[in-house]
Amino acid sequence: MRILRPRRKPKKAYPNSDRFEEDGRRIYSAYAPASQPRRRISAKHRWLIGTIVLIGAIGIVLALAWWQV
């Protein structure tokens, strides 16, 4: 009785054929990573960045007011 195993995927005749167009020019390079979409900043991080900027702005205003006295 044969042991049940998944069949091996057949190998392509030309393993890099998906990287080249018909005229032989490269579609993409194997060494250059594909461009990745930018990550969105979560609401929590946006809130934290906004809070830090607000505190910094208040600090600058208070420092300028202090030096004007």
Secondary structure, DSSP 8 states (H G I E B T S, - for coil): ------------SSTTGGGB-TTS-BSS-SSS----------HHHHHHHHHHHHHHHHHHHHHHHHHH-
